[in-house]
């Protein structure tokens, strides 16, 4: 059977297209102030794995990050005292979003693209500020009152795109929130795995530069 060509690329947003790179230096500085030695790569890996286990709300809060950072510290073998948690929160709150360097490939795909994300209504402004008007559709959970992994959220995106499922390529960083639901939709899927944690997955790519091999 002839494989249908990809005619549309749909992306997750946070940690797929955009991130907050300052967070790592800030967190490592906090650990040093508290007399703790934490390997930078281990910090990133543990942060990613905890992110797979804890659901992020559309709008985060101090209470949410108290829970998240407590679990992160436990995973690193560190007891989450109040002073340490407050220092992490104060040092890492309101950092700016930036686009990943490898997103430069997107302007060269020649295909329409969109974003499907668990995010607040400010995402459109963030994406337009960083990428210009590169994305045809920006679908966010707060606006639609649906969120991953609710099947209706992905179905809404499918309806907005208006193409057969096998002509859509969906790229995200979460196995639970992106890859599995995308497969259930019948989309082509890729797992962006810049830290190369999930190397056992045949769907993982270490850089968005690799998407040109799938178009």
Secondary structure by P-SEA (a helix, b strand, c coil): cccccccbbbbbcccccccccaaaaaaaaaaaaacccccaaaaaaaaaaaaacccccccccaaaaaaaaaaaaaaacccccaaaaaaaaaaccbbbbbbcccccccccccccbbbbcccccaaaaaaaaaccccccbbbbccccccccccaaaaaaaaaaaccccccbbbbbccccccaaaaaaacccccccccccccccccccccccccccccc
